[in-house]
Amino acid sequence: MKLLMIEDNHSVSQMMSMFFKKEKWDAQFAYDGNEAVEMFAASPNDWDMVTLDLNLPGLDGMQVSAEIRKLSPTVPIIMLTARDSESDQVLGLEMGADDYVTKPFSPITLIARIKALHRRAELGPVSKGSEDAPLDDTESFDVVTEHFKLNTKTREAYLNGKQIEDLTPKEFDLLKTLAQKPRQVFSREQLLQLVWDYEYYGDERTVDAHIKKLRQKIEKVGPQIIQTVWGVGYKFDDSGAE
């Protein structure tokens, strides 16, 4: 794994460097926002993971996340924040982060989060038109409904024949979980348990932030297929997606 850790605290970086070496990961470090964007932009397709501190000199973490997302819509991003405000954490997720870890954190916990997110991102999307997943071959897809198709191997999803592009690992897994059981209502707590590999201690707004981003990407290609069931949670329903 090639990992970019964006962290202005040199002590934290040095500590994590030892853990990354133990995992045999190729970890590189940036200590301010401007440097981080320059490093990432030099080879945006080569990075497998980014950990991003929210409080940075130069460009702050929110700005860096936005810039990275322009360069790579799908690279997994874990946000590190010392802030206790849930609104900051949700805003970070809405700006493109896939996950967050609150400081102070255990290095073992961060390593576990990185591994969990990387597992889900290992099978990246193939190029359009790939012979591995022809759009008209329903046998290539794991989920097929009236207007929707999803391929787990290529991590591609289509609505009315149009690809829902630039899905992050968590957005794809969230869409798959909902689409596998059309019209079944999932509570936020259920989605946290099914999509995330660890406890979020009741922070259900994490789900809302990802649903918001997922809906924005769906709406670029067709009608909304993720429905809110007020007071309960969310469901997948493409029955009206003509």
Rosetta silent file (secondary structure, phi, psi, omega in degrees, C-alpha in Angstrom):
SEQUENCE: MKLLMIEDNHSVSQMMSMFFKKEKWDAQFAYDGNEAVEMFAASPNDWDMVTLDLNLPGLDGMQVSAEIRKLSPTVPIIMLTARDSESDQVLGLEMGADDYVTKPFSPITLIARIKALHRRAELGPVSKGSEDAPLDDTESFDVVTEHFKLNTKTREAYLNGKQIEDLTPKEFDLLKTLAQKPRQVFSREQLLQLVWDYEYYGDERTVDAHIKKLRQKIEKVGPQIIQTVWGVGYKFDDSGAE
SCORE:     score description
SCORE:     0.000 S_00000001
   1 L     0.000  133.495  174.093    0.000    0.000    0.000 S_00000001
   2 E  -102.572  117.209 -170.293    1.227    3.496   -0.869 S_00000001
   3 E  -121.886  137.391  173.749   -0.041    5.864    1.786 S_00000001
   4 E  -110.253  116.554  176.123    0.147    9.642    2.170 S_00000001
   5 E  -102.554  119.752 -179.779   -0.111   10.885    5.757 S_00000001
   6 E  -105.219  105.060 -169.480   -0.856   14.611    5.983 S_00000001
   7 L  -154.138  122.577 -177.351   -0.033   15.611    9.553 S_00000001
   8 L   -84.017  -10.754  178.597    1.644   18.744   10.930 S_00000001
   9 L   -88.470  108.104 -176.011    2.603   17.095   14.224 S_00000001
  10 H   -64.630  -31.184  179.454    6.037   15.569   13.604 S_00000001
  11 H   -65.617  -42.103  177.873    5.821   13.406   16.720 S_00000001
  12 H   -64.005  -43.385  179.951    2.626   11.774   15.483 S_00000001
  13 H   -61.821  -43.282 -179.923    4.164   11.258   12.041 S_00000001
  14 H   -65.186  -40.503  178.774    7.300    9.671   13.503 S_00000001
  15 H   -62.901  -47.537 -177.670    5.253    7.373   15.703 S_00000001
  16 H   -69.113  -28.051  178.670    3.026    6.251   12.819 S_00000001
  17 H   -58.103  -39.254  179.462    6.055    5.816   10.559 S_00000001
  18 H   -65.588  -40.218  179.265    7.200    2.933   12.755 S_00000001
  19 H   -69.995  -37.741  178.808    3.814    1.243   12.542 S_00000001
  20 H   -65.355  -39.653  178.324    3.628    1.729    8.776 S_00000001
  21 H   -63.253  -38.747  178.420    7.078    0.178    8.354 S_00000001
  22 H   -61.267  -34.315  178.327    5.965   -2.811   10.406 S_00000001
  23 L   -82.287   -5.241 -177.357    3.078   -3.276    7.945 S_00000001
  24 L    63.036   37.634  175.936    5.562   -2.885    5.049 S_00000001
  25 L   -94.369  147.118  174.756    3.590    0.033    3.641 S_00000001
  26 E   -87.065   91.969 -176.383    5.183    2.748    1.502 S_00000001
  27 E  -102.935  133.017  174.280    4.244    5.753    3.626 S_00000001
  28 E  -123.552  156.917 -170.215    5.128    9.336    2.779 S_00000001
  29 E  -127.026  140.075  172.199    4.443   12.417    4.863 S_00000001
  30 E  -125.220  142.564 -171.148    3.320   15.992    4.228 S_00000001
  31 L  -112.936   -1.298  170.972    3.337   18.575    7.005 S_00000001
  32 L  -149.346  166.098 -172.881    1.143   21.364    5.617 S_00000001
  33 H   -63.540  -41.826 -178.475   -1.809   21.617    3.265 S_00000001
  34 H   -64.345  -44.408  178.339   -0.008   23.148    0.298 S_00000001
  35 H   -61.463  -39.306 -178.155    2.761   20.533    0.385 S_00000001
  36 H   -62.718  -45.932 -179.220    0.158   17.769    0.631 S_00000001
  37 H   -64.337  -39.929  178.647   -1.725   18.877   -2.477 S_00000001
  38 H   -63.613  -43.340 -179.912    1.541   19.197   -4.430 S_00000001
  39 H   -64.673  -43.992 -178.898    2.667   15.711   -3.400 S_00000001
  40 H   -67.136  -41.598 -176.833   -0.662   14.138   -4.248 S_00000001
  41 H   -66.072  -23.658 -178.804   -0.987   16.005   -7.554 S_00000001
  42 H   -65.319  -29.567  178.844    2.423   14.759   -8.700 S_00000001
  43 L  -155.131   68.235 -172.592    1.028   11.216   -9.052 S_00000001
  44 L   -61.864  -24.242 -177.921   -2.687   11.142   -8.136 S_00000001
  45 L   -88.116   -4.352 -175.991   -3.266    7.618   -9.455 S_00000001
  46 L   -91.864  -15.571 -175.238   -0.450    6.062   -7.432 S_00000001
  47 L   -84.649  137.267  177.331   -1.854    6.608   -3.938 S_00000001
  48 L   -99.864  -18.552 -175.227   -3.829    3.841   -2.232 S_00000001
  49 E  -162.387  145.962  174.223   -4.756    5.737    0.927 S_00000001
  50 E  -130.715  130.600  167.152   -4.670    9.220    2.463 S_00000001
  51 E  -109.099  134.667 -166.555   -4.842   10.124    6.148 S_00000001
  52 E  -134.117  115.576  175.064   -5.601   13.793    6.599 S_00000001
  53 E   -72.295  140.876 -178.852   -5.332   15.986    9.694 S_00000001
  54 L   -75.079  -37.852 -177.779   -8.102   18.576    9.884 S_00000001
  55 L   -97.708  105.700 -177.443   -5.947   21.327   11.434 S_00000001
  56 L  -132.548  149.050  168.813   -3.092   22.161    9.063 S_00000001
  57 L   -71.933  157.537 -175.967   -0.979   25.211    8.261 S_00000001
  58 L    74.458 -132.365  173.607   -1.521   26.609    4.788 S_00000001
  59 L   -66.850  135.313  178.771   -4.587   24.956    3.302 S_00000001
  60 L   -81.704  176.079 -174.041   -6.667   23.385    6.060 S_00000001
  61 H   -60.411  -37.457  179.024   -7.883   19.806    6.015 S_00000001
  62 H   -62.845  -43.610  179.622  -11.243   20.647    4.455 S_00000001
  63 H   -66.411  -40.784  179.110   -9.563   22.481    1.576 S_00000001
  64 H   -63.432  -43.152  178.843   -7.030   19.700    1.069 S_00000001
  65 H   -58.980  -43.782  179.803   -9.798   17.099    0.968 S_00000001
  66 H   -62.885  -41.363 -179.747  -11.648   19.099   -1.678 S_00000001
  67 H   -67.731  -40.596  178.566   -8.485   19.444   -3.798 S_00000001
  68 H   -64.063  -39.352 -179.745   -7.673   15.742   -3.509 S_00000001
  69 H   -65.648  -29.229  175.330  -11.213   14.848   -4.532 S_00000001
  70 H   -67.061  -36.153 -177.502  -10.798   16.947   -7.683 S_00000001
  71 H   -83.073  -33.672 -179.491   -7.691   14.939   -8.564 S_00000001
  72 L  -147.697  102.828 -177.952   -9.011   11.523   -7.481 S_00000001
  73 L   -67.773  -15.116 -170.640  -12.713   11.035   -6.745 S_00000001
  74 L  -118.305  -10.040 -178.671  -12.163    7.543   -5.343 S_00000001
  75 L   -60.624  132.035 -179.643   -8.934    7.421   -3.316 S_00000001
  76 L   -65.963  134.141  179.685   -9.854    6.474    0.285 S_00000001
  77 E  -125.365  125.586  171.923   -9.432    9.354    2.760 S_00000001
  78 E  -109.487  120.900 -178.459   -9.379    9.009    6.548 S_00000001
  79 E   -89.292  132.637  175.956   -9.685   12.331    8.341 S_00000001
  80 E  -107.783  126.918 -176.580   -7.839   12.834   11.643 S_00000001
  81 E  -142.258  139.260  174.856   -9.267   15.505   13.889 S_00000001
  82 L   -90.884   -6.827 -178.313   -8.729   16.727   17.426 S_00000001
  83 L   -75.403  141.123  179.343  -12.043   18.557   17.309 S_00000001
  84 L   -91.477  -11.500 -175.082  -14.884   17.149   19.364 S_00000001
  85 L   -68.799  123.945  177.751  -17.593   18.870   17.333 S_00000001
  86 H   -64.854  -30.006 -179.260  -19.754   16.379   15.471 S_00000001
  87 H   -64.566  -35.604  176.834  -20.554   19.082   12.917 S_00000001
  88 H   -66.086  -40.273 -179.747  -16.869   19.261   11.939 S_00000001
  89 H   -66.162  -43.338  178.662  -16.725   15.508   11.516 S_00000001
  90 H   -65.817  -40.360  178.564  -19.861   15.440    9.376 S_00000001
  91 H   -61.956  -39.465  177.767  -18.599   18.371    7.309 S_00000001
  92 H   -61.707  -40.470  177.114  -15.367   16.493    6.695 S_00000001
  93 H   -65.500  -39.186  179.198  -17.316   13.496    5.424 S_00000001
  94 H   -69.001  -25.788  179.060  -19.383   15.748    3.191 S_00000001
  95 L   -81.571   -4.045  174.138  -16.186   17.272    1.786 S_00000001
  96 L   127.550   -6.981  177.972  -15.062   13.862    0.585 S_00000001
  97 L   -71.018  147.805  178.615  -13.546   11.915    3.495 S_00000001
  98 L   -91.481  -22.135 -172.620  -14.561    8.257    3.798 S_00000001
  99 E  -160.695  166.383  173.968  -13.928    7.937    7.508 S_00000001
 100 E  -143.084  151.973  175.216  -12.621    9.841   10.520 S_00000001
 101 E  -130.052  129.609 -177.513  -10.572    9.121   13.618 S_00000001
 102 E   -89.714  132.622  175.864  -10.644   11.476   16.588 S_00000001
 103 L   -79.290  149.953   -7.272   -7.390   12.473   18.290 S_00000001
 104 L   -72.557  146.237 -176.767   -5.842   11.300   20.479 S_00000001
 105 L  -126.088  157.774  173.955   -5.996    7.913   18.811 S_00000001
 106 L   -81.834  131.253  176.271   -4.377    4.525   19.254 S_00000001
 107 H   -54.863  -36.609  179.589   -1.966    3.684   16.399 S_00000001
 108 H   -64.776  -37.687  177.757   -3.411    0.175   16.351 S_00000001
 109 H   -64.610  -44.170  179.390   -6.898    1.639   15.899 S_00000001
 110 H   -63.733  -42.179  178.011   -5.764    3.789   12.976 S_00000001
 111 H   -59.480  -42.868  179.995   -4.014    0.821   11.357 S_00000001
 112 H   -63.909  -40.602  178.950   -7.216   -1.223   11.703 S_00000001
 113 H   -64.612  -42.661  179.483   -9.290    1.561   10.128 S_00000001
 114 H   -61.310  -45.580 -179.093   -6.834    1.855    7.237 S_00000001
 115 H   -63.355  -41.732 -179.068   -6.912   -1.891    6.613 S_00000001
 116 H   -63.771  -43.841 -179.638  -10.707   -2.014    6.728 S_00000001
 117 H   -70.087  -37.028 -179.477  -11.079    0.841    4.246 S_00000001
 118 H   -67.615  -37.612  177.729   -8.340   -0.502    1.985 S_00000001
 119 H   -56.700  -40.716 -177.528   -9.989   -3.936    1.804 S_00000001
 120 H   -75.180  -20.143 -176.780  -13.110   -2.330    0.415 S_00000001
 121 H  -100.132   -4.837 -173.601  -11.163   -0.253   -2.102 S_00000001
 122 L   -59.804  -39.044  178.436   -8.846   -2.975   -3.414 S_00000001
 123 L   -92.081   90.352 -179.433  -11.122   -3.819   -6.351 S_00000001
 124 L   -78.446  166.702 -179.855  -11.235   -0.491   -8.110 S_00000001
 125 L   -67.945  143.340  174.927  -13.480    0.289  -11.071 S_00000001
 126 L   -86.792  168.224 -179.078  -12.354   -0.860  -14.489 S_00000001
 127 L   -67.590  156.355 -179.439  -12.394    1.400  -17.489 S_00000001
 128 L   -63.146  141.836  178.476  -15.663    1.967  -19.322 S_00000001
 129 L    83.524    5.830 -179.636  -16.411   -0.604  -21.955 S_00000001
 130 L   -59.819  143.069  179.068  -14.318   -3.298  -20.277 S_00000001
 131 L   -71.353  -14.293 -179.624  -15.032   -6.797  -21.489 S_00000001
 132 L   -71.231  -22.549 -175.485  -15.142   -7.911  -17.860 S_00000001
 133 L  -145.246   65.953  178.461  -18.489   -6.191  -17.317 S_00000001
 134 L   -62.255  136.531 -172.338  -20.476   -5.604  -20.504 S_00000001
 135 L   -64.196  -30.645 -175.537  -23.481   -3.459  -19.698 S_00000001
 136 L   -90.492    4.366  179.767  -25.953   -5.656  -21.583 S_00000001
 137 L  -104.659   97.803 -175.068  -24.860   -8.885  -19.872 S_00000001
 138 H   -66.107  -21.583  179.163  -26.939   -9.187  -16.695 S_00000001
 139 H   -67.740  -17.567  179.350  -24.941  -12.241  -15.579 S_00000001
 140 H   -78.963   -9.169 -172.893  -21.970   -9.923  -14.983 S_00000001
 141 L  -109.914  143.255 -179.119  -23.868   -8.050  -12.278 S_00000001
 142 L   -85.977  -28.349  178.204  -24.459   -9.030   -8.654 S_00000001
 143 E  -126.757  123.683  178.531  -27.505   -6.795   -8.201 S_00000001
 144 E  -134.761  120.143  174.057  -30.053   -6.340  -10.998 S_00000001
 145 L  -121.944 -169.373 -174.820  -33.376   -4.532  -10.602 S_00000001
 146 L   -59.384  -40.504 -175.546  -35.723   -2.952  -13.120 S_00000001
 147 L  -122.548    1.553 -168.433  -33.570    0.129  -13.702 S_00000001
 148 E  -132.387  142.341  174.770  -30.373   -0.567  -11.769 S_00000001
 149 E  -138.072  144.323 -179.449  -27.331   -2.846  -12.084 S_00000001
 150 E  -141.124  133.203  179.189  -24.309   -3.240   -9.806 S_00000001
 151 E  -116.008  115.174 -177.778  -21.101   -5.231  -10.272 S_00000001
 152 L   -70.045  -36.657 -177.255  -19.137   -5.939   -7.100 S_00000001
 153 L   -63.576  -46.599 -179.062  -16.025   -7.136   -8.929 S_00000001
 154 L   -91.534   -8.512 -178.584  -15.587   -3.961  -10.988 S_00000001
 155 L    55.059   49.194  176.167  -17.315   -1.772   -8.351 S_00000001
 156 E  -119.019  146.089  177.873  -19.498   -0.182  -10.998 S_00000001
 157 E  -134.698  141.234 -177.056  -23.155    0.801  -10.714 S_00000001
 158 E  -129.704  138.789  174.162  -25.547    1.811  -13.488 S_00000001
 159 E  -121.868  119.145 -176.376  -28.928    3.536  -13.445 S_00000001
 160 L    51.717   40.340  176.860  -30.942    3.288  -16.673 S_00000001
 161 L    81.269   -1.456 -179.899  -27.771    2.286  -18.501 S_00000001
 162 E  -107.867  133.030 -176.949  -25.748    5.268  -17.259 S_00000001
 163 E   -73.432  134.408  171.823  -22.819    4.733  -14.909 S_00000001
 164 L   -83.337  107.254 -167.621  -22.948    6.362  -11.487 S_00000001
 165 L   -92.330  159.216  169.962  -19.412    7.687  -11.508 S_00000001
 166 L    62.589   34.950  176.637  -16.756    8.468   -8.916 S_00000001
 167 L   -73.583  130.793  173.880  -18.222    6.442   -6.066 S_00000001
 168 L   -75.189  165.205 -179.841  -15.929    6.266   -3.049 S_00000001
 169 H   -53.889  -44.493 -178.711  -15.497    2.855   -1.371 S_00000001
 170 H   -69.932  -38.003  178.316  -18.006    3.637    1.360 S_00000001
 171 H   -63.010  -41.977  178.657  -20.541    5.128   -1.063 S_00000001
 172 H   -62.595  -47.044 -178.140  -20.384    2.010   -3.227 S_00000001
 173 H   -65.332  -35.074  177.589  -20.809   -0.315   -0.247 S_00000001
 174 H   -66.546  -44.565  178.556  -23.693    1.767    1.074 S_00000001
 175 H   -63.139  -43.191  179.471  -25.441    1.673   -2.315 S_00000001
 176 H   -61.903  -45.201 -178.818  -24.866   -2.081   -2.620 S_00000001
 177 H   -58.719  -44.257 -179.823  -26.245   -2.761    0.869 S_00000001
 178 H   -70.244  -43.120 -174.283  -29.434   -0.858    0.131 S_00000001
 179 H   -71.176  -25.197  179.911  -29.874   -2.175   -3.428 S_00000001
 180 L   -64.677  -22.242  179.497  -29.488   -5.821   -2.441 S_00000001
 181 L  -133.463   76.212 -176.970  -32.841   -5.570   -0.646 S_00000001
 182 L   -54.935  137.658  176.850  -35.046   -3.157   -2.614 S_00000001
 183 L    68.909   -0.768  171.989  -37.702   -1.313   -0.629 S_00000001
 184 L   -78.533  133.501 -179.121  -36.443   -2.752    2.680 S_00000001
 185 L   -87.611  127.033  177.212  -36.005    0.051    5.191 S_00000001
 186 E  -109.715  131.164  173.277  -32.624    0.188    6.952 S_00000001
 187 E   -74.882  162.207  177.866  -32.119    2.219   10.095 S_00000001
 188 H   -60.789  -39.185  178.942  -28.980    4.311   10.395 S_00000001
 189 H   -62.629  -41.542  178.167  -27.728    1.977   13.118 S_00000001
 190 H   -62.403  -42.079 -179.079  -28.190   -1.038   10.839 S_00000001
 191 H   -66.759  -36.650  175.930  -26.286    0.661    8.025 S_00000001
 192 H   -61.131  -40.966 -178.265  -23.424    1.521   10.387 S_00000001
 193 H   -71.792  -35.677 -175.090  -23.168   -2.131   11.371 S_00000001
 194 H   -82.963  -36.540 -173.171  -23.421   -3.456    7.811 S_00000001
 195 H   -95.080  -35.870  179.658  -21.249   -0.965    5.911 S_00000001
 196 L   -98.076  142.851 -174.018  -18.650   -0.009    8.509 S_00000001
 197 L   -89.786   11.485 -177.496  -16.408   -2.675   10.004 S_00000001
 198 L  -153.985  170.622 -176.020  -16.236   -1.165   13.491 S_00000001
 199 L   -76.584  139.219  175.222  -18.341    0.651   16.039 S_00000001
 200 L  -106.712    5.893  176.346  -19.190    4.309   15.542 S_00000001
 201 L    53.547   43.129  172.880  -20.635    4.649   19.032 S_00000001
 202 L    82.042    7.266 -179.241  -23.965    5.914   17.809 S_00000001
 203 L   -80.100   77.293 -173.328  -22.675    8.596   15.438 S_00000001
 204 L   -74.881  -13.929  178.781  -25.491    8.042   12.970 S_00000001
 205 H   -69.714  -14.844  171.862  -24.897   11.329   11.165 S_00000001
 206 H   -57.699  -43.496  178.845  -22.000    9.578    9.450 S_00000001
 207 H   -62.736  -45.326 -178.547  -24.630    7.702    7.423 S_00000001
 208 H   -59.360  -39.877 -179.233  -26.479   10.923    6.582 S_00000001
 209 H   -64.735  -41.916  179.397  -23.292   12.538    5.269 S_00000001
 210 H   -71.156  -37.056  177.009  -22.561    9.599    2.966 S_00000001
 211 H   -61.716  -41.065 -179.374  -26.177    9.383    1.790 S_00000001
 212 H   -60.320  -46.880  179.710  -26.054   13.066    0.857 S_00000001
 213 H   -67.340  -39.747  179.642  -22.944   12.613   -1.302 S_00000001
 214 H   -62.389  -43.452  179.287  -24.282    9.397   -2.813 S_00000001
 215 H   -62.063  -39.727  179.459  -27.530   11.080   -3.802 S_00000001
 216 H   -60.059  -38.067 -179.118  -25.676   13.912   -5.498 S_00000001
 217 H   -75.610  -35.327  176.800  -23.849   11.408   -7.704 S_00000001
 218 H   -64.473  -41.699 -175.621  -27.012    9.428   -8.481 S_00000001
 219 L   -67.677  -13.815  176.197  -28.856   12.585   -9.510 S_00000001
 220 L   -72.772  -20.427 -176.158  -26.228   13.269  -12.178 S_00000001
 221 L  -117.791  -12.921 -178.844  -27.473   10.263  -14.175 S_00000001
 222 L   176.510 -167.598 -178.993  -31.153    9.890  -13.296 S_00000001
 223 L   -64.356  160.698 -178.542  -33.985    9.998  -10.758 S_00000001
 224 L   -75.078  128.803 -179.095  -33.316    9.538   -7.059 S_00000001
 225 L  -113.328   -4.270  174.444  -33.397    5.890   -5.989 S_00000001
 226 E  -102.169  112.262 -174.433  -32.353    6.340   -2.332 S_00000001
 227 E  -105.659  144.173  174.870  -35.461    7.285   -0.379 S_00000001
 228 E   -89.580  130.611  171.790  -35.764    8.656    3.145 S_00000001
 229 E  -106.623  101.597 -169.424  -38.242    6.955    5.452 S_00000001
 230 L   -57.572  131.910  179.409  -38.806    9.666    8.001 S_00000001
 231 L    81.888   -3.304 -178.311  -38.136    8.658   11.566 S_00000001
 232 L  -125.117  -62.608 -177.382  -36.672    5.305   10.526 S_00000001
 233 E   169.664 -130.046 -174.222  -33.883    5.443    7.940 S_00000001
 234 E  -135.994  158.235  174.978  -33.357    4.817    4.229 S_00000001
 235 E  -146.736  157.795  174.077  -34.380    2.415    1.470 S_00000001
 236 E   -96.106  128.912  178.206  -33.554    1.669   -2.164 S_00000001
 237 L  -152.063  107.870 -179.675  -36.498    1.987   -4.550 S_00000001
 238 L  -106.625   18.105 -176.682  -36.064    2.350   -8.307 S_00000001
 239 L   -63.779  -25.811  179.410  -39.684    1.574   -9.218 S_00000001
 240 L  -106.305   16.804 -174.318  -40.209    5.151  -10.362 S_00000001
 241 L   -90.631   56.379  178.753  -36.824    5.615  -12.025 S_00000001
 242 L   -70.917    0.000    0.000  -38.069    5.785  -15.612 S_00000001
